[in-house]
C-alpha cells in the first residue's frame, strides 16, 4: 500500500502545481508573446531542476546514458516543448477554465497510447474513469 500512497501523493501534488501553472501563466502572459513566455518559463524550470539535482546529490554523467534513453528523453523533451507552446498559446486566446480541462484530455490519450505502445491493460473500472474524464472535457470545452 505504501507504494500506492507514494505515487498518489506525488501525482496529487503534480495536479496542484499544474493548476497553479495555468493560473500563474494566464496572469503572466498578458501582453507577452506566448512563445517568449514559454521560453522564459522553460529557463526557470531548468534552473529549479538543476538545483533539485545538485542539492539532492543526484548528479551523474549524462553521457553515460544509453542511446535509447537519450532518444526517448529527447523525444519526450520535444513533445513537452510543443505541448507547452500550444498550451500557452491556447491560454493566451482562451479562458483558463476552458483551456486546462481540454489539456487534460491528455489523460485519455495517455491511456490509449499506453495500451498501444506499452501493452498496459487498464481494468474496466479504470476505463470508466477515463471515459468520464473524456466526457467532462467535452462538457467543459463546449460550455456557453
Secondary structure, DSSP 4 states (H G I P E B T S, - for coil): -HHHHHHHHHHHHHHHHHHHHHHHHHHHTTTS-HHHHHHHHHHHHHHHHHHHHHHTT----GGGS-HHHHHHHHHHHHHHHHHHHHHHHHHHHS-HHHHHHHHTHHHHHHHHHHHHHH-----HHHHHHHHHHHHHHHHHHT--
